[in-house]
């Protein structure tokens, strides 16, 4: 049975759990996770099974992860510095080689030494997901750095998925229903428009509440009960351009036509005093903004098995990593986990329900061992057992300043 390494219960903003695989005739203990309360940073690293010293790589990546978010250098340079450190450890391990007994023939010793060097050429490999949270007045500004199949999830208070770093299958070709009901002004797009990407801010005219246009809200995959939390807007000017350096590692800006429409969560807008004129607002860029012409977003793929995994340090210089800057509602919750955790579930909703159903047990060391053991048994019967690690962060507790102590899941 798995010997769960349970979290130190702090009663703070984050729950941490790390549980090594112990079913299926193998033993693994290559996951590491830590919540740094002082910097509001959460990090999960999953050492690569086939790589020597992978647990050491995961430990090093986790302990140095707050460095990714603080200082003057851009994130890509900081991540490259972490990758360079792991490569230095790899070269050191190769240089030390293997020790053989004096009775071993020189030819055999040389052959084994060369084999060890070749094996150590892939040492110190790990995946990484790290997030830093900055609470504001109504939102939590979040920066996520992700390499490989460890993943970040953000959920709203009802458990609907707001964002994940996991890939989604290609969107199907779906003809969107035309909006009906209350008529909208300025639906016709002009040829001119605005680049809208990370860091951008647009001045918009508010056309109405999405709850007043049920067909349009439905076409944008907004649940009827949530439509009142969305505004329908049309851009009229660009207040701040997109940050192209930020967009380079995340997503290319899109062109929003002057006169086009967008559906935006209220928390991403700032109302402007209109002096009796039409309602105006500022709209900050977010991946959460929806556009009627876009197809529905498919659910992410939760099975992490059988895919080529990008890893630290080898894939960083080639740009195979993700940096996301996003704002989430203050009552959101955030999950960072290894593929061993999310592979136990069919979809993100079931994963969120499991967390909420077991929150009390996860905050209690002995009870946490029990629920993690049950999850290992379920995983073993479906995808095959694996190390399981997670950090679950409460936005509500963050906003209340309940950071807690450093919790490294041990």
LODREN-789186 format. One line per field, with one value per residue: x, y, z of N, C-alpha, C in turn; residue number from 1. Coordinates in pm, whole numbers. Atoms other than C-alpha are relative to their C-alpha. Layout:
% residues N
n_X: X|...
n_Y: Y|...
n_Z: Z|...
ca_X: X|...
ca_Y: Y|...
ca_Z: Z|...
c_X: X|...
c_Y: Y|...
c_Z: Z|...
n: NUM|...
***
This chain:
% residues 410
n_X: 85|-84|-34|19|-74|111|-35|10|125|-23|124|-18|63|-32|-12|-105|-8|-92|15|-72|61|-41|78|-43|-130|-110|-7|-41|15|-70|77|-23|96|-21|71|-80|102|-48|4|124|-45|24|-77|-1|-96|11|-123|23|-25|-113|-121|-69|-1|118|55|-84|37|130|-21|-69|91|102|-56|-43|107|38|-93|53|101|-41|-122|11|-18|123|21|-73|-139|-5|20|-122|-101|32|-38|-147|-45|23|-101|-127|5|-13|-139|-77|24|-72|-144|-31|8|34|-112|-3|-96|-133|-12|66|-94|1|85|140|21|13|128|104|-12|59|146|50|-1|112|124|5|23|140|31|51|115|125|101|18|105|-17|90|-11|130|-2|138|33|129|105|-57|-129|-92|-69|-100|-25|-107|30|-83|39|138|59|101|67|143|71|144|80|55|94|-71|-21|-140|-31|-123|-99|-114|6|53|134|7|43|142|76|62|139|65|55|133|6|63|137|48|-20|-96|-126|-52|-141|-46|-75|-143|-69|-127|-102|18|-100|-69|39|-79|-47|-42|79|122|83|116|115|137|79|124|103|-29|18|124|110|-12|-27|-52|-140|-75|-7|-91|-136|-19|18|115|104|-11|-117|2|6|-135|-72|44|-23|-65|-62|-116|1|-133|-102|-62|-134|-24|-43|-142|-42|-92|83|77|-86|-6|133|98|-9|117|100|50|141|47|75|140|24|46|-63|67|-109|40|2|-117|-109|29|4|97|-49|102|33|55|133|-5|13|-85|-132|-81|-130|-2|-135|-8|8|46|139|93|54|42|108|-39|-91|65|-8|-131|11|-58|-141|-31|-54|-91|-136|-80|-29|-39|-137|1|-104|-59|-115|-40|-33|88|23|-64|76|126|111|50|113|15|134|40|145|73|113|86|-59|47|-43|-95|-107|-59|-123|-11|-69|93|54|127|112|32|98|134|46|10|-35|111|-8|-118|37|94|-77|-69|94|55|-103|-80|-25|-96|-130|-62|-34|-106|33|109|-54|-59|107|61|-101|-9|115|-23|-99|68|80|-91|-61|99|35|-114|-125|-39|-106|-10|110|-31|91|16|132|-8|129|-5|66|-95|-106|51|10|-134|-31|-103|-50|-145|-53|50|-65|66|-65
n_Y: -119|-119|-69|-139|-104|-93|-139|-66|-75|-136|-77|-119|-10|112|138|67|145|72|140|79|122|121|112|45|65|-95|-103|-130|-114|-103|-124|-95|-111|-92|-127|-103|-96|-138|-52|54|79|144|69|146|54|145|52|96|135|65|-83|4|-121|-83|-52|-115|-110|-51|-72|-125|-88|-50|-90|-124|-53|-141|-84|-23|-105|-121|-61|-82|78|64|138|96|3|67|142|50|13|124|109|7|60|145|54|2|118|118|11|39|142|74|-8|89|136|108|58|145|67|17|132|0|-21|-137|-9|0|-127|-107|17|-42|-144|-65|20|-89|-136|-12|-5|-127|-109|-39|-13|-127|-44|-13|-94|-108|-101|-92|-115|-105|-65|-135|-44|-140|-39|91|110|54|4|129|34|144|53|143|81|141|40|-53|-92|-102|-16|-102|25|-102|45|108|115|-6|-22|-130|6|102|4|121|-23|46|49|-105|-36|47|-100|-12|-125|-63|-56|-146|-55|-47|-67|-144|-34|-63|-103|6|137|11|-27|-83|57|-39|69|-18|120|27|111|-20|-135|-103|-51|-69|-78|67|-42|110|18|58|112|124|63|-52|57|142|74|-39|60|144|24|-18|103|-56|61|-100|-53|-87|-104|-133|-41|-33|-115|-1|-127|-21|-89|-126|-59|80|-78|54|106|130|17|104|92|93|83|93|130|44|5|-117|-88|13|-128|-24|-105|-111|31|138|12|98|24|-11|4|-134|-29|-44|-134|-111|-99|-137|-103|-40|-135|0|56|145|72|39|74|50|146|56|126|126|116|30|-75|89|-67|82|73|109|128|38|51|139|30|41|142|25|114|-41|118|30|-117|-46|-100|-101|2|-78|-127|22|-61|-142|-88|12|-73|91|-28|-92|-101|-57|-104|-3|-42|87|-54|14|122|117|91|32|133|39|143|87|77|110|-39|-29|118|81|-55|-8|-139|-92|-15|110|-26|-104|60|85|-88|-61|106|52|-110|17|109|-42|-91|76|90|143|20|-20|126|92|-36|15|144|34|-54|88|123|-33|-27|127|78|-67|-39|51|-84|-97|-102|-96|-120|-110|-116|-59|-133|-68|-144|-70|-7|-92|-136|-30|-4|122|69|121|20|80|138|73|126|111
n_Z: 0|7|-123|37|-71|-17|-18|-129|7|-48|-7|80|131|89|-43|77|-20|86|-33|99|50|-71|52|131|-5|13|-102|53|-92|77|-3|-108|2|-111|-7|-66|-42|0|136|60|115|-9|103|6|96|15|59|109|-51|65|-13|-129|-84|31|-125|-36|90|-43|-126|30|74|-92|-100|64|84|-23|76|135|5|-72|49|120|122|47|-42|83|-44|-130|25|62|-106|-70|90|4|-125|10|93|-73|-88|87|42|-118|-21|105|-27|-112|53|-93|-73|16|-86|58|61|131|112|53|119|-45|-70|99|67|-93|-20|118|-9|-104|54|95|-78|-72|96|-12|-143|-51|80|-75|46|-97|9|-112|11|-100|-12|-59|-19|20|-57|43|76|-40|113|-8|101|1|84|16|91|-7|-22|-123|54|-80|25|-76|-2|-66|-128|26|51|145|35|60|79|-30|91|81|136|36|138|93|-9|115|86|-44|42|-120|21|0|-120|16|-120|-2|106|-39|91|42|20|124|-17|98|41|-98|-126|-105|-45|-137|-51|-137|-37|69|-62|98|-41|62|-26|-56|74|-86|-87|76|-42|81|134|-31|115|19|-112|25|111|-53|-103|-134|-64|-29|-135|-11|103|-61|-40|122|77|145|27|131|-20|75|1|-69|-107|-24|100|-49|-30|94|-66|-77|92|72|-66|-40|107|87|-10|105|49|-26|87|-59|22|-38|-138|-88|-127|-95|-141|-60|-83|87|52|-93|48|8|-17|137|0|59|135|5|-95|51|-95|44|3|1|73|-74|76|-39|86|104|122|56|121|-31|-29|-141|-41|-48|-130|10|-8|-133|-2|29|33|139|77|-17|-106|-1|-134|-42|62|141|98|-29|99|124|-14|-29|-134|3|-105|8|-95|7|-119|-32|-106|-135|-65|77|-64|93|-21|68|-29|95|82|-80|-61|91|80|-73|21|139|42|-109|-95|-96|-83|-96|-96|-92|-94|-95|-85|-92|-54|-143|-17|52|-98|-120|46|2|96|134|42|38|129|104|25|84|134|61|42|118|111|38|74|125|82|-55|-113|25|-105|2|-77|29|-87|24|-60|-12|25|-111|-111|41|-14|-143|-56|-73|77|-67|-2|111|-9|108|22|-71
ca_X: 0|127|306|166|393|127|125|196|-144|-116|-479|-354|-425|-280|-312|-6|13|291|242|488|376|376|139|214|542|749|864|886|938|1027|756|821|580|607|393|603|368|590|601|262|436|330|545|513|795|776|1116|1141|1125|1390|1640|1906|1901|1551|1434|1730|1631|1271|1387|1622|1361|1101|1329|1453|1116|1033|1337|1140|899|1104|1367|1440|1535|1256|1111|1279|1624|1544|1413|1723|1940|1758|1807|2178|2215|2058|2292|2589|2479|2450|2801|2936|2771|2918|3263|3249|3148|3118|3339|3443|3626|3999|3940|3742|3937|4030|3847|3521|3563|3610|3301|3086|3221|3122|2775|2734|2835|2581|2309|2399|2370|1996|2020|1864|1540|1210|883|773|463|499|259|288|-27|-75|-414|-571|-900|-1124|-885|-581|-301|-132|187|236|552|507|748|616|304|273|-28|-204|-584|-799|-1164|-1437|-1636|-1884|-1614|-1620|-1278|-1144|-803|-552|-205|-297|-360|-708|-798|-862|-1189|-1458|-1601|-1929|-2162|-2245|-2610|-2692|-2788|-3154|-3369|-3285|-3112|-2749|-2605|-2275|-2260|-2105|-1727|-1515|-1191|-990|-931|-710|-442|-555|-307|-128|-83|-333|-620|-909|-1162|-1504|-1866|-2093|-2376|-2551|-2554|-2508|-2807|-3026|-2911|-2950|-2887|-2564|-2451|-2533|-2340|-2034|-2072|-2176|-2406|-2745|-2686|-2357|-2463|-2533|-2162|-2068|-2086|-2121|-1884|-1750|-1400|-1365|-1001|-673|-552|-250|-92|-14|321|485|756|489|291|593|587|212|-27|-26|-249|-576|-725|-1056|-1242|-1369|-1739|-1693|-1821|-1677|-1823|-1610|-1636|-1723|-1418|-1194|-1352|-1331|-1629|-1552|-1743|-1934|-2070|-2417|-2299|-2308|-2157|-1784|-1535|-1173|-1122|-794|-676|-759|-799|-1136|-1287|-1511|-1606|-1928|-1746|-1512|-1595|-1661|-1346|-1304|-1227|-854|-696|-641|-457|-87|22|192|287|636|717|907|1147|1381|1657|1665|1369|1391|1636|1421|1126|918|774|482|449|100|-2|-370|-621|-880|-1180|-1094|-1299|-1127|-930|-606|-456|-99|-39|162|13|-28|-307|-505|-479|-706|-1002|-1209|-1256|-1165|-1511|-1473|-1128|-1265|-1550|-1299|-1100|-1402|-1541|-1210|-1096|-1135|-946|-668|-611|-565|-238|-371|-692|-493|-300|-628|-777|-447|-427|-775|-674|-367|-591|-824|-533|-375|-698|-733|-421|-162|-26|212|352|74|142|-78|-106|-459|-471|-781|-824|-1059|-795|-530|-747|-789|-412|-408|-82|22|372|602|456|668|428|635
ca_Y: 0|350|522|871|1161|1382|1758|1965|2113|2491|2598|2854|2924|2602|2228|2027|1651|1435|1059|821|530|194|-28|-238|-388|-71|199|565|881|1152|1414|1726|2006|2316|2615|2925|3141|3450|3487|3318|3076|2716|2466|2101|1912|1555|1394|1189|817|710|982|933|1190|1304|1334|1566|1771|1800|1906|2169|2308|2338|2504|2763|2828|3158|3300|3270|3547|3808|4049|4253|3981|3844|3502|3333|3432|3310|2978|2940|3001|2718|2494|2582|2486|2145|2095|2186|1920|1672|1749|1715|1374|1263|1381|1184|873|543|382|26|-225|-274|-637|-539|-576|-244|-320|-398|-94|130|-19|31|383|475|324|525|846|782|717|1028|1237|1240|1288|1569|1586|1706|1863|2181|2388|2695|2981|3311|3482|3855|3941|4270|4446|4217|3981|3763|3833|3503|3417|3052|2887|2537|2285|1939|1756|1885|2117|2424|2455|2749|2698|2947|2922|2681|2447|2553|2540|2889|2793|2512|2475|2131|2115|2073|1872|2078|2268|2112|2300|2422|2678|2919|3009|3368|3589|3662|3836|4191|4361|4467|4783|4798|4432|4499|4477|4737|4664|4852|4704|4668|4417|4253|4034|3998|4338|4520|4735|4859|5133|4979|5078|4863|4723|4537|4256|3906|3794|4008|3818|3447|3324|3519|3400|3042|3071|3178|2876|3087|2907|3083|3117|3298|3527|3818|3823|3903|4221|4257|4526|4673|4829|5192|5275|5118|5247|5017|4799|4431|4341|4154|4010|3862|3736|3563|3286|3261|3354|3585|3893|3872|4149|4279|4477|4820|4755|4386|4247|4054|3899|3982|3890|4196|4155|4224|4562|4898|5131|5486|5796|5881|6220|6122|5977|5616|5358|5307|5071|4963|4597|4423|4133|3786|3440|3434|3687|3516|3604|3491|3383|3143|2771|2610|2528|2149|1999|1950|1608|1475|1157|1233|881|796|1150|1286|1493|1820|1854|2080|2143|2002|2174|2523|2676|2548|2743|2440|2599|2819|3145|3274|3602|3605|3757|3541|3623|3662|3354|3122|2815|2697|2351|2260|1888|1613|1395|1121|1324|1454|1120|972|1175|1186|1562|1873|1897|1554|1653|1969|1771|1522|1806|1974|1643|1557|1901|1828|1499|1658|1913|1636|1436|1092|1129|1256|929|739|936|935|557|528|749|532|224|395|515|168|16|270|439|262|385|679|937|1178|1537|1843|2192|2332|2706|2891|3237|3335|3252|3435|3747|3719|3702|3344|3245|2992|2858|2702|2359|2117|1825|1626
ca_Z: 0|-70|212|164|255|406|423|729|804|833|798|549|185|43|90|-16|-65|-204|-222|-392|-607|-428|-630|-936|-817|-852|-615|-713|-513|-765|-706|-501|-406|-192|-94|-13|193|210|-170|-237|-470|-532|-721|-823|-995|-1126|-1178|-1498|-1417|-1667|-1572|-1302|-1018|-1121|-760|-695|-1001|-879|-532|-671|-911|-636|-383|-634|-797|-614|-796|-1124|-1026|-841|-970|-1279|-1528|-1751|-1679|-1975|-1847|-1497|-1625|-1842|-1534|-1354|-1658|-1670|-1303|-1369|-1666|-1443|-1194|-1482|-1607|-1253|-1219|-1552|-1448|-1124|-1317|-1135|-875|-938|-720|-769|-863|-1175|-1503|-1664|-1990|-1811|-1588|-1893|-2059|-1749|-1703|-2059|-2010|-1690|-1867|-2142|-1886|-1690|-2010|-1943|-1567|-1362|-1565|-1423|-1525|-1349|-1285|-1068|-995|-810|-682|-613|-457|-567|-496|-700|-873|-816|-1062|-1142|-1326|-1423|-1556|-1696|-1849|-1935|-1824|-1469|-1491|-1356|-1325|-1219|-1117|-1038|-716|-880|-1004|-1369|-1531|-1603|-1738|-1761|-1908|-2043|-2418|-2561|-2871|-3186|-3173|-3393|-3686|-3540|-3692|-3412|-3370|-3448|-3158|-3111|-2854|-2756|-3055|-3024|-3170|-3360|-3455|-3795|-3800|-3971|-4152|-3888|-3547|-3242|-3148|-2829|-2644|-2308|-2144|-2369|-2249|-2465|-2414|-2481|-2510|-2294|-2504|-2226|-1976|-2121|-1917|-2141|-2451|-2369|-2723|-2751|-2405|-2499|-2824|-2619|-2385|-2086|-1844|-1796|-1424|-1485|-1770|-1536|-1445|-1806|-2012|-2388|-2514|-2837|-2851|-2953|-2871|-2756|-2420|-2390|-2661|-2622|-2468|-2753|-2530|-2303|-2602|-2750|-2487|-2452|-2732|-3031|-3009|-3199|-3408|-3276|-3536|-3443|-3400|-3320|-2993|-2702|-2390|-2089|-1718|-1511|-1289|-1591|-1659|-1492|-1528|-1634|-1530|-1843|-1736|-1850|-2182|-2292|-2056|-2110|-1953|-1974|-2071|-1980|-2193|-2068|-2212|-2037|-2280|-2533|-2888|-3056|-3373|-3191|-3173|-2833|-2639|-2603|-2265|-2197|-2228|-1875|-1968|-1944|-2039|-2365|-2467|-2528|-2220|-2238|-1946|-1760|-1851|-2204|-2369|-2223|-2468|-2756|-2617|-2518|-2207|-2117|-1927|-1855|-1694|-1605|-1363|-1191|-972|-604|-509|-756|-651|-809|-851|-940|-979|-1143|-1414|-1155|-996|-1293|-1478|-1209|-1341|-1658|-1664|-1462|-1303|-1141|-1018|-854|-694|-551|-396|-240|-114|55|169|540|508|301|579|838|813|905|705|409|400|378|88|-102|-60|-208|-500|-566|-581|-828|-1042|-1040|-1172|-1453|-1588|-1372|-1040|-1026|-788|-693|-590|-564|-422|-392|-328|-206|-358|-76|185|-18|-25|352|397|523|360|621|670|414|341|145|162|410
c_X: 88|23|-5|85|-98|49|0|-120|20|-129|5|-67|17|-1|103|-1|96|-3|68|-76|49|-82|56|141|118|-2|53|-18|74|-79|42|-100|24|-84|86|-94|46|-9|-126|33|-24|73|-12|99|-9|125|-28|46|128|132|65|-7|-124|-65|79|-35|-133|15|65|-92|-105|58|43|-111|-44|88|-54|-85|44|135|-23|11|-132|-5|84|147|13|-19|123|110|-24|39|152|55|-20|101|137|6|17|146|90|-17|73|150|41|-5|-40|127|-8|107|133|14|-61|104|-17|-94|-147|-33|-21|-136|-115|2|-62|-151|-61|-4|-116|-133|-15|-18|-145|-42|-55|-111|-125|-98|-22|-128|10|-88|23|-127|14|-145|-14|-133|-109|53|130|86|90|97|32|114|-16|95|-46|-143|-51|-89|-55|-147|-53|-150|-72|-66|-98|67|14|145|17|119|80|114|2|-55|-141|5|-44|-149|-75|-55|-148|-54|-70|-139|4|-73|-141|-44|23|106|123|39|144|51|89|146|50|133|111|-26|117|66|-27|72|45|52|-84|-121|-76|-107|-120|-131|-77|-134|-110|56|-27|-127|-120|-2|32|56|148|86|16|99|146|29|0|-127|-104|12|116|-5|-2|134|85|-59|25|54|46|115|-9|137|95|70|143|22|41|150|51|98|-77|-74|86|2|-138|-92|10|-123|-99|-46|-150|-44|-73|-147|-33|-42|78|-85|109|-54|10|127|120|-21|4|-92|62|-116|-33|-64|-137|-4|-18|100|129|74|137|-3|146|0|-9|-41|-144|-102|-43|-55|-102|43|90|-77|9|138|-15|61|145|15|66|95|139|88|24|41|148|0|116|52|100|115|-2|-84|-22|57|-73|-136|-120|-43|-107|8|-133|-16|-150|-57|-123|-86|57|-46|32|81|96|62|125|23|84|-103|-57|-131|-109|-36|-101|-144|-32|-5|27|-110|6|120|-31|-96|73|72|-95|-60|99|82|34|104|140|72|42|101|-41|-111|49|63|-107|-56|102|19|-114|19|105|-66|-84|90|62|-95|-33|123|131|52|120|18|-115|42|-94|18|-130|-6|-139|18|-62|94|119|-43|-9|137|41|104|42|152|45|-41|56|-56|63|-42
c_Y: 124|62|149|90|114|140|40|91|137|76|125|-11|-125|-133|-67|-149|-59|-146|-85|-124|-120|-121|-40|-56|92|97|128|105|118|130|86|115|88|126|98|115|144|63|-43|-75|-147|-68|-151|-41|-152|-49|-109|-138|-60|74|-19|137|88|55|121|120|62|82|136|99|60|105|134|70|143|99|32|126|133|51|70|-80|-62|-148|-97|-10|-73|-151|-62|-17|-127|-121|-16|-63|-152|-65|-6|-120|-128|-20|-43|-149|-84|-2|-93|-146|-100|-51|-152|-59|-24|-134|-6|23|139|15|7|130|115|-9|46|150|77|-14|92|144|23|10|134|120|46|16|140|56|3|86|103|77|84|122|95|82|136|46|150|34|-100|-125|-47|-9|-122|-14|-148|-31|-151|-62|-144|-21|21|117|94|5|114|-27|120|-60|-115|-123|-5|34|135|-9|-121|9|-128|31|-53|-57|112|27|-51|116|5|134|59|52|151|48|47|64|148|40|70|104|-34|-142|-14|38|92|-66|35|-75|25|-134|-19|-126|29|141|110|40|81|84|-55|71|-122|-7|-61|-112|-129|-73|47|-60|-150|-78|29|-62|-150|-31|15|-97|57|-60|107|61|96|120|140|52|40|123|-24|138|4|98|126|67|-91|89|-46|-113|-131|0|-115|-98|-102|-94|-107|-139|-50|-13|128|88|-27|139|7|117|110|-20|-146|-8|-109|-14|-13|-11|139|31|45|140|102|106|138|96|58|140|9|-54|-151|-66|-44|-78|-28|-153|-47|-134|-119|-110|-35|74|-90|83|-88|-83|-119|-130|-32|-57|-143|-15|-42|-151|-27|-119|46|-115|-10|119|29|117|97|14|114|-99|-3|79|150|90|-4|68|-88|14|107|98|70|106|18|53|-88|65|-32|-127|-125|-94|-51|-134|-13|-146|-71|-78|-119|35|17|-120|-91|43|10|143|91|16|-109|18|104|-56|-90|86|57|-105|-46|111|-21|-109|41|94|-72|-108|-146|-29|19|-128|-97|34|-11|-148|-45|49|-83|-128|23|21|-130|-83|60|28|-64|94|87|82|98|120|112|112|66|131|65|149|80|15|90|144|41|3|-121|-81|-131|-4|-71|-144|-76|-141|-117|-4
c_Z: 0|136|-27|85|19|28|146|-6|62|22|-82|-135|-84|75|-90|33|-101|43|-106|-44|81|-43|-136|-2|-17|117|-64|109|-62|-10|118|-15|121|-18|81|37|-14|-139|-74|-130|26|-115|17|-108|2|-70|-102|42|-56|21|137|70|-25|126|48|-87|42|128|-25|-69|92|94|-60|-76|33|-76|-140|-9|60|-49|-131|-130|-44|35|-82|42|134|-15|-64|104|81|-84|-4|128|-3|-96|67|94|-82|-41|117|27|-103|28|113|-42|105|67|-12|92|-70|-69|-140|-110|-61|-119|39|72|-99|-71|89|23|-116|2|104|-49|-96|74|69|-94|2|146|32|-91|86|-79|111|-30|126|-22|116|-1|70|15|-23|65|-33|-68|64|-126|16|-115|14|-95|-4|-102|16|42|142|-40|106|-42|85|-14|61|123|-16|-58|-150|-29|-68|-94|42|-99|-82|-138|-14|-140|-92|11|-123|-81|33|-48|122|-29|4|123|-33|130|-13|-103|56|-104|-37|-17|-122|23|-110|-35|99|130|93|30|147|45|141|23|-61|81|-105|70|-77|35|50|-72|85|86|-78|40|-79|-140|13|-117|-23|110|-23|-111|43|115|142|60|34|139|20|-93|58|45|-119|-65|-149|-35|-145|17|-85|-2|76|102|26|-98|67|23|-85|63|83|-92|-65|63|38|-120|-82|18|-114|-41|27|-85|75|-35|25|146|72|125|105|142|62|77|-83|-55|113|-58|2|22|-136|-6|-66|-141|8|94|-67|106|-62|8|-11|-71|95|-96|32|-87|-116|-115|-71|-121|27|25|149|32|51|139|-17|12|134|4|-40|-46|-151|-84|22|98|-18|143|18|16|-153|-99|21|-108|-134|8|30|146|-13|115|-22|107|-13|130|16|107|139|71|-81|89|-107|37|-84|33|-105|-80|75|67|-104|-87|69|-28|-149|-51|119|105|108|93|107|106|99|103|105|93|106|65|147|24|-46|96|128|-39|-10|-100|-143|-52|-50|-138|-114|-33|-90|-143|-74|-52|-125|-121|-51|-87|-136|-86|43|107|-35|127|-16|85|-42|100|-41|77|-3|-23|113|118|-35|21|146|67|76|-79|61|-4|-127|22|-117|-17|73|146
n: 1|2|3|4|5|6|7|8|9|10|11|12|13|14|15|16|17|18|19|20|21|22|23|24|25|26|27|28|29|30|31|32|33|34|35|36|37|38|39|40|41|42|43|44|45|46|47|48|49|50|51|52|53|54|55|56|57|58|59|60|61|62|63|64|65|66|67|68|69|70|71|72|73|74|75|76|77|78|79|80|81|82|83|84|85|86|87|88|89|90|91|92|93|94|95|96|97|98|99|100|101|102|103|104|105|106|107|108|109|110|111|112|113|114|115|116|117|118|119|120|121|122|123|124|125|126|127|128|129|130|131|132|133|134|135|136|137|138|139|140|141|142|143|144|145|146|147|148|149|150|151|152|153|154|155|156|157|158|159|160|161|162|163|164|165|166|167|168|169|170|171|172|173|174|175|176|177|178|179|180|181|182|183|184|185|186|187|188|189|190|191|192|193|194|195|196|197|198|199|200|201|202|203|204|205|206|207|208|209|210|211|212|213|214|215|216|217|218|219|220|221|222|223|224|225|226|227|228|229|230|231|232|233|234|235|236|237|238|239|240|241|242|243|244|245|246|247|248|249|250|251|252|253|254|255|256|257|258|259|260|261|262|263|264|265|266|267|268|269|270|271|272|273|274|275|276|277|278|279|280|281|282|283|284|285|286|287|288|289|290|291|292|293|294|295|296|297|298|299|300|301|302|303|304|305|306|307|308|309|310|311|312|313|314|315|316|317|318|319|320|321|322|323|324|325|326|327|328|329|330|331|332|333|334|335|336|337|338|339|340|341|342|343|344|345|346|347|348|349|350|351|352|353|354|355|356|357|358|359|360|361|362|363|364|365|366|367|368|369|370|371|372|373|374|375|376|377|378|379|380|381|382|383|384|385|386|387|388|389|390|391|392|393|394|395|396|397|398|399|400|401|402|403|404|405|406|407|408|409|410
***
